[in-house]
Amino acid sequence: MRRKIIAGNWKMNMTPTEAKALATTLAPLVKNPEVDVVYCVPFIDIFPVKEVIAGTAVHLGAENVYFEEKGAFTGETSPAMLKDAGVEYVIIGHSERREYFHETDEIINKKLLKLLEHQFKPILCCGESLAQREAGVTMDFIRMQLKLAFQGVSASDAAKVTIAYEPIWAIGTGKTATVAQAEEVCRGIRETVKELYGEAIAEEIRIQYGGSMNEKNCKELLAEPDIDGGLIGGASLKPEFGHIVNYKAL
Ligand SMILES: O=C(CO)COP(=O)(O)O
């Protein structure tokens, strides 16, 4: 049985002072021994958040990484830096990074390989645009994104990856995919993993849904057989996140 994983993606929100306050507010609310909880925070918030979650079951995550070890890459953050700071999970392939920072499938593949080399737990995002959904190519597109991202990744490493299905049209828009739409794609993702790595890895790998997930829709989404968690943007910045973590009680 796969353990659920509920991760907050704070995006470019929270100054270090605000981050510390938010983590402190969430501390008594975010408790569920049945779920892996992760805060993926801006680099500059890693230390203040780490201080607050020390001794709790919350895992520390980052929102990005660079694929080189070190050197003249002004403004970038290396895997070793994140490792030393205590980061365990790292989001890569988010549609915002693909769109605004021109990250290609090739870059995302390099980042995935590098994260696995350094024993991180990557959260690999994929998802279609509205135009792609309307053109009926959703699954073809996602299958391609996954095949390119996983190039050169061994089966034993593949199982360490969490895949986040985030339809671009549902991110920050208040439009959630219907439960049926989300489950259909998450099942398709599992089938793709099966094609690439076989049944055992496909059954082991965790697949999250992300895109306007909130306390109202999470219970239904998380009850689906192929949805193993959520990657939560807006609602991860509020006490509501605690309710999502305890979704069974909603
Ligand atoms: O992009 C997301 C998480 O990575 C989803 O963001 P929202 O929950 O704000 O729609």
The ligand as a Tripos MOL2 file, in Angstrom:
@<TRIPOS>MOLECULE
LIG
   10     9     1     0     0
SMALL
NO_CHARGES

@<TRIPOS>ATOM
      1 O1          1.0950   24.5290   -8.8980 O.2       1 LIG1
      2 C1          0.5920   24.0090   -7.9200 C.2       1 LIG1
      3 C2          1.3990   23.2360   -6.9660 C.3       1 LIG1
      4 O2          2.6610   22.9850   -7.4910 O.3       1 LIG1
      5 C3         -0.8570   24.1600   -7.6280 C.3       1 LIG1
      6 O3         -1.0950   25.4550   -7.2620 O.3       1 LIG1
      7 P1         -2.5350   25.8610   -6.7030 P.3       1 LIG1
      8 O4         -2.8670   24.8570   -5.6210 O.co2     1 LIG1
      9 O5         -2.3760   27.2590   -6.1970 O.co2     1 LIG1
     10 O6         -3.4850   25.7430   -7.8650 O.co2     1 LIG1
@<TRIPOS>BOND
     1     1     2 2
     2     2     3 1
     3     2     5 1
     4     3     4 1
     5     5     6 1
     6     6     7 1
     7     7     8 2
     8     7     9 1
     9     7    10 1
@<TRIPOS>SUBSTRUCTURE
     1 LIG1         1 GROUP 0 **** ****
